[in-house]
Structures are given as C-alpha cells and as structure tokens.
Amino acid sequence: MKRAKYLFPVLAAVSLLTGMQVSAEGYGQGRERDAMNRPAGAVTFQAQYAASGAFALSDDPQRIILTFDQGYENGYTAKILDTLKEKHVTAIFFLTGDYARKEPALIERMIVEGHTLGNHGMKHACIAGMNSAAIEEELMTLHSFVQQQYGYDMQYFRPPCGEYDAFSLEKVKSLGYRTLFWSAAYEDWKTDDQPEPAAALQKLTDMAHGGAVYLLHSVSETNATILGELIDSLREKGYTV
C-alpha cells in the first residue's frame, strides 16, 4: 500500500477505549498570536492533545503545509492541482466517502503527483459523542474503500467541522491515525459569497508562521485563483511550502 510520509511524529498506540465522551468541542485557532505569529489556540490545543495523536502545527519551524478539504467537487480541483504541480508543492487532500466514490480521476491524479490523501469521514459525520464502534465505522469504512479502490493507505484524519472530544481523539489514534487540525484558515467555503482575491491573498499571507497547517477548501474559486501567488508570497517570506 502507498503511504505518504509527513512531518508529524509517530506516537505509541494506546489501548482501545470503550467508553464515550459526550462533551463535544469545536476547534478554532483563535485570533491571539504569539511572538512567532502562531495562533494561541493552535499552540494550546497542540500542547494539550499531542499525546492523543492530534496536531494543529507541524514541528518544522520553516515548513508550511497546505491542506484541502474535499467535500464535493466544484470544478476547481484540477486547477489547484495544476498550480501545485507548477510550483512543485505537495499537499494533503482530505476526502469524504462521497468524494472518494465520485472523483476517481482526480484522486488518481493526486496520488500520481505525490500528494497525501487524508480521511475526512465516510459520511462527513461529527465523531464527537460517538461510541467506539461508530467512530471505527466512520473512519475505517472509508479507509478500506480507498485501500481497495486506489491501493492507498491513509494515515491522517480531519474531524468534520473541527468537532472533537477527548475520547474520539484517543479512539482515532488507536485506529492508527493521526488527527490533523490547522493553524491558518479563513471563510472560503461559501461558494455564493467568495472572498475578494487580493484581500484573501493578503489575509492568508499575513497568517504565515513556522509549522503552519493551512486549511483551504477546493470548492473555492478564490483559492484556485490565488494559490500560485500565495505559494510565491509564503516562499518570499522565507518558508518552505
């Protein structure tokens, strides 16, 4: 099976938990920033949950990782892939079950061009509050489908809407996954109210920090338009993308 290698540490497995945590939390990186321009919420989250295999930052102070959530296809993913190829950048694409079934050509292209496939849940369901069996079904049904359909072994999970609880993070870890949140994001998913490109480019550039994990949505026309300039801007600031 193909397995991409990224920058997050492999942590020891934990024993399978059978209880249920019903207090869901919604992740957000927050507006306050430290001296390295890192969002305080991301730093605090990582300190609290890294032992549970959950991350909002990478451990490379020079690296910025681009990630794209693939809920459905809106006609911009091919352009995004074209730009990534042109700029010699690899990204992480988080797939839902519906996307994995409907977009084989794009997914095959992601694999061939060296990108990482991530798990965004078979049904894009909130796993916070789910019991052990339900979490396993939500992740591993998609995991098995991608293995069988594409010969690819996923290893990163992103909780839909950033919703989690302590139990779900431990359960995801026990399934051999690392949970990847983000440290830079903006409101780009409203297809009928897209950000103005120049303002979006400035906002995303101003968010830059070492170890950043950018959350972008491939349904965004703005993202497809500014991606090349964003990569250039981040590199001009001295980061590896």
C-alpha positions in Angstrom: 0.0 0.0 0.0 1.2 3.5 -0.7 1.8 5.6 2.4 3.0 9.2 2.3 5.4 10.4 5.0 4.8 13.8 6.5 6.2 15.7 9.4 4.2 14.7 12.4 5.7 12.3 15.0 4.5 8.8 15.2 3.2 8.2 18.7 2.8 5.0 20.6 -0.5 3.2 20.3 -3.0 3.4 23.2 -5.3 0.7 24.4 -8.8 0.6 22.9 -11.2 2.6 24.9 -14.8 1.6 25.2 -16.4 4.5 27.0 -18.0 7.6 25.4 -17.2 11.3 25.8 -20.3 13.3 25.1 -18.9 16.8 25.5 -18.1 18.0 22.0 -15.6 20.8 21.5 -15.3 22.9 18.4 -11.7 23.6 17.4 -10.6 27.1 16.4 -7.2 28.6 16.2 -8.3 32.0 17.7 -7.1 35.5 16.9 -4.4 36.0 19.5 -0.9 35.2 18.3 2.5 34.6 19.9 5.8 36.1 19.1 6.2 33.6 16.2 2.8 34.6 14.7 1.3 31.3 15.7 -2.3 31.3 16.8 -2.6 30.9 20.6 -5.5 28.4 20.2 -3.4 26.1 17.9 -0.4 26.2 20.3 -2.6 25.5 23.4 -4.5 22.7 21.5 -1.3 21.0 20.5 0.2 21.1 24.0 -3.0 19.5 25.4 -3.6 16.9 22.8 -0.4 15.9 21.0 -0.2 12.9 23.3 -3.5 11.8 21.8 -2.1 12.0 18.3 -3.8 15.3 17.5 -1.9 18.2 15.9 -2.6 21.8 14.7 1.0 22.6 13.8 4.0 20.7 12.4 7.3 20.6 14.2 9.3 22.2 11.4 9.6 26.0 12.0 10.4 26.6 8.3 7.7 24.5 6.8 4.1 25.4 5.8 1.8 22.6 4.9 -1.2 23.2 2.6 -4.3 21.1 3.1 -7.5 21.0 1.2 -10.9 19.6 2.4 -12.7 17.8 -0.5 -16.3 17.7 0.5 -17.6 17.8 -3.1 -16.2 18.8 -6.5 -17.0 22.3 -7.7 -14.8 22.4 -10.8 -11.6 23.9 -9.2 -9.6 20.9 -8.1 -7.9 20.3 -11.4 -6.7 24.0 -11.5 -5.5 23.6 -7.9 -3.5 20.5 -8.9 -2.1 22.3 -12.0 -0.8 25.1 -9.8 0.7 22.7 -7.2 2.4 20.8 -10.0 3.8 24.0 -11.5 5.1 25.2 -8.1 6.5 21.8 -7.1 4.3 21.7 -4.0 2.6 18.6 -2.5 -0.5 19.0 -0.3 -2.8 16.9 1.8 -6.3 16.3 0.4 -9.0 15.2 2.9 -11.6 13.1 1.2 -15.2 12.3 2.2 -16.7 9.0 1.2 -18.9 10.7 -1.4 -15.8 12.4 -3.0 -13.8 9.2 -3.0 -16.6 7.4 -4.9 -17.4 10.1 -7.4 -14.0 11.6 -8.4 -11.6 8.7 -9.2 -9.7 10.6 -12.0 -8.9 13.5 -9.6 -7.9 11.1 -6.8 -5.7 9.1 -9.0 -4.0 12.3 -10.2 -3.4 13.3 -6.6 -1.7 10.0 -5.9 0.4 10.1 -9.1 1.5 13.6 -8.4 2.7 12.8 -4.9 0.0 14.3 -2.7 -1.2 12.8 0.5 -4.8 11.6 0.9 -6.5 12.2 4.2 -9.6 10.8 5.8 -12.5 13.3 6.3 -15.0 10.6 7.3 -17.1 8.3 5.2 -20.3 10.4 5.8 -18.6 13.6 7.0 -20.2 13.0 10.4 -19.3 14.6 13.7 -17.4 11.9 15.7 -17.6 13.7 19.0 -20.0 11.8 21.2 -19.9 8.7 19.0 -19.2 5.4 20.7 -16.1 3.3 19.8 -17.9 1.2 17.2 -19.4 4.2 15.4 -16.1 6.1 15.2 -14.4 3.0 13.8 -17.1 2.5 11.2 -17.0 6.2 10.1 -13.2 6.1 9.6 -12.4 2.6 8.6 -15.2 2.2 6.0 -13.6 5.0 4.0 -10.1 3.7 4.8 -11.0 0.3 3.4 -12.7 1.8 0.3 -9.6 3.9 -0.5 -7.3 0.9 0.0 -9.3 -1.3 -2.3 -10.2 1.3 -4.9 -6.9 3.2 -5.1 -4.3 1.0 -3.3 -3.6 3.8 -0.9 -3.2 3.6 2.9 -4.4 6.8 4.6 -3.0 7.9 7.9 -4.3 11.4 8.6 -7.9 12.2 9.8 -9.5 15.6 9.9 -12.7 15.8 12.0 -15.6 17.4 10.1 -16.3 21.0 11.3 -13.3 20.6 13.7 -15.6 18.9 16.3 -13.9 16.5 18.7 -13.8 15.3 22.2 -11.0 13.6 24.2 -12.4 10.1 23.7 -12.7 10.5 19.9 -9.1 11.6 19.6 -7.9 8.6 21.5 -10.1 6.3 19.5 -8.8 7.7 16.2 -5.2 7.2 17.4 -6.0 3.6 18.4 -7.0 3.1 14.7 -3.6 4.0 13.5 -4.4 7.6 12.5 -3.2 11.0 13.5 -5.8 13.7 13.7 -4.8 16.9 11.9 -6.4 20.2 12.6 -5.0 23.5 11.3 -3.4 26.8 12.3 -4.4 29.0 9.4 -7.9 29.2 7.8 -10.4 31.7 6.6 -14.0 31.8 5.4 -13.5 30.4 1.9 -16.3 27.7 1.7 -19.3 29.9 0.8 -19.5 29.4 -2.9 -22.0 32.2 -3.4 -20.0 34.7 -1.3 -16.4 34.2 -2.3 -13.6 36.4 -0.7 -12.2 39.1 -2.9 -8.9 37.6 -4.3 -6.5 40.4 -3.4 -7.8 40.7 0.2 -7.8 36.9 0.5 -4.2 36.7 -0.6 -3.1 39.4 1.9 -5.0 37.7 4.7 -3.5 34.3 4.1 0.0 35.7 3.7 -0.3 37.7 6.9 -1.2 34.4 8.7 2.1 32.8 7.8 4.1 31.2 10.6 6.6 28.4 11.0 4.9 25.0 11.3 1.7 26.3 9.8 -1.0 24.0 8.6 -3.3 25.8 6.2 -6.9 24.7 5.8 -8.3 25.5 2.4 -11.4 24.3 0.6 -11.2 23.2 -3.0 -14.7 24.4 -3.7 -13.4 28.0 -3.5 -12.9 29.9 -6.8 -10.8 32.4 -4.9 -8.4 29.7 -3.6 -7.9 28.4 -7.2 -7.3 31.9 -8.4 -4.7 33.0 -5.8 -3.0 29.7 -5.0 0.1 30.3 -7.1 0.6 33.8 -5.7 0.0 32.6 -2.2 2.8 30.0 -2.6 5.1 32.6 -4.0 4.3 35.0 -1.2 5.0 32.4 1.5 8.3 31.5 -0.1 9.2 35.1 -0.3 8.8 35.3 3.5 11.3 32.5 3.8 9.1 29.5 4.3 9.3 26.1 2.6 6.0 25.2 1.0 
